[in-house]
Amino acid sequence: MASTVRIPLADGPADGETVDVELDTNNRPPLTHHHLGPEGLIDAQIYELESVEGEYCYRWRGPAI
């Protein structure tokens, strides 16, 4: 079973929320997170992984479309 980690979302529409993501074989989370909006992918927002002092967060980059 793969390990998971909870990562906060920063900025954008989902600021302050967290997501649980699965770690890869190197114990790293995915580089991006597509946060779905009320209408699914049409409202998705892209968050990009950042690491500050060993702590991960996903920072908002903009809409997916």
C-alpha positions, 0 to 999 in steps of 0.5 A: 500500500502506498503512503499518503500525505496531507498537503495544504493549498495556498492562495486561489479559490481553495486557500486553506483547504488540504488534500491527501495525495499518494507519494511516489516510489521516492516518497514525493507527492505529485508536482501538481494538483488539479483542484476540481470546482463545482462543475468538475474539470471545467472549473478546475484550478491548478496548484503547483508543489512547493517545498519550504524548509522541508514542508510541502504546500500546493500554491495556486497557479491559475485555472486549468482552462 
